Amino acid sequence: MNKNKEQLLNKRYKAEQRFRLYGQSAIFMALLFLTIFIFKIFSTGYSAFQKTWLIVPVTFDAELMMLEQNPSKEDIQDADYYDIALKSMADLDPNANEDQENELKRMVSYFFEKEIKNELLNDPSLIGKTKEVYLTASDDLDQVFKGNYPRDLPEDQRRVSDYQLKIFDQLVANGKVESKFNISFFTNADSREAELAGIASSFMGSIFSILVCLMIAFPVAVLAAIYLEEFAPKNRFTDFIEVNINNLAAVPSIVFGLLGLGVLLAIFQLPRSTPLVGGITLSLMTLPTIIIAARASLKAVPPSIREAALAMGASRMQTTMHHTVPLSMPGTLSGTIIGLAQALGETAPLILIGMVAFVNTIPGSPMDPAASLPVQIYIWAESAERGFVEKVSACIMVLLAFLITMNLFAQIIRHKFEKKWS
Amino acid sequence: MKKNGVKMIKIKAKDVDVFYGKKQALFNISLDIEENQVTALIGPSGCGKSTFLRCLNRMNDVIDICSVKGEILINDFNINDKSCDVVRLREKIGMVFQKPNPFPKTLYENVSYGPTIHGMAQSKQEMDEIVETSLKKAALWEEVKDRLHEPGTGLSGGQQQRLCIARAISVRPEVILMDEPCSALDPIATAQIEELIDELKKEHTIIIVTHSMAQAARVSQNTGFFHLGQLIEHGSTDKIFKNPDNTKTQDYITGRFG
């Protein structure tokens, strides 16, 4: 009898130990995948925050620029920079033939003219002088410099010619190639050229979409939750509404995209590809999430608080507004932020309403066309150029940083404002 | 309290029935409550004494499936009448609950909440006075006067319950309903509350639901005994405890059931 009991006890201990082991290995697996994921993103993405520059001597020849003597600011603005830009690139190899000159030109971004112009605008006294100017390297050479380019492929299988590589290696040897922090990644809009593409448009697009989404979803959801939880009679109709809200939360996001396309764009004729439409579509998606979070946190307010207020002669409205709603706010707000974080990562509905369009301007308002961060990732991931590979990872890093910041904010709100009741 | 030898009746319940959905919880309760006296409602768990108490300030309205029939006259006015405004009613009839339930706000805000929503103070000074007198009446002032702006939930259980009493009396109600106010408290805190009840009956009519027979005997002048939704017997506490008419009352009081 006693021995039997001992065995049972041992069995119980063993079962508990096994269970702990399962739990620990589950957590270990989760952490492992997370680490691999983060490592992969960082190892491919970190180089996108560096940008390669070629340092090229430029002679600001007034004649070639068609500038009169003592030119005004406007003259400098309107001057012709193509010839001096071309000439400075060609001068990198004095023996270059015409084809090779063309190849030399393609070693920098097509922006090089403008970069030279900016240099002169900053310092008009440079006219007639020679100065070394930083020019953005082409995306392929950028990758060569970062060591991501398969140089040993046969020449006809790569976009960088042997001649370009030779000149580039000379420049590197002379210290005329430099890597600097890639500011333009954050200040430029999207571009077909990987070396010029940035996330400014999609970042602003995401922010505007989220703001529109917040301004629509939050008040509607909170009012709906308060009414359903505190005022609505409990009957079949409200049960039906509750079931439908829960169902709505489970609807695939692409369906909301179709709704946005069919209703907002087709019927209401709202401007296509804008954060306004994106935000409205996302708000439909976020609405049930916030309603559910708000109702849960209203439910969590102990009934004794409501009774106390009612017994003091507060009306139902006063009880709700003075006590229940303020007490439920931390939960509601963190639910809202989590809903918004979901919306921030949403791609499918935005593609359907046209936020996938190529936008090379930075939106100034929700009414301007824009992309959004996840859609930008999608667009770049589709692009063939090698330079976009690291951009995809870098954009994912920005999106993750954005999401983590929002979640952190939700946590802080919860901890700071949550009240303890006895 | 007697006027010209006649006891003043504050609350008069006539044939009150209460239903939770289809289930009847109270049967035909008729009970008179005397002014400026403590009336104790006793009986085993689930006998309906709390339900009856909650009829008196219409707190049962909060429960969707609960319906109340019959007349409850307070100052000769039927509070179950449609013309009765529950906000005005609850201003006159305060309530203290079983578990201390201060608002998760400061002590000051707890006490000033009632006077604020009923517009009873014209100035900050007047409000300060109301808060002070209420806390003094609740015998809490000396303990908390230096920390009025700290959260009320930080007090001990007994202090919290006295804070709830201060909150209830801040609007100077005519009647105070107490639903087992000491059941969550230790004996010392209980003694403080009982002392307080004795003091409060000078200005308020008090109805207290209690599980403790000893407490009923100590604090009340009148007692009503409930059993299975019926009011079995009511009368002066002396009579109920020493010489009850009904054998059920006798059994309950002597601890043979319940």
Interface residues (C-beta under 8 A of the other chain):
Chain A: P233 K234 P302 S304 I305 R306 E307 A308 A309 L310 A311 M312 G313 A314 S315 Q318 H322 H323 L327 K419 K420 W421 S422
Chain B: N57 M59 V62 D64 V87 R88 L89 R90 E91 G94 M95 F97 K99 P100 N101 P102 F103 P104 Y113 G114 I117 H118 P151 T153 G157 Q160 C164 R167 A168 V171
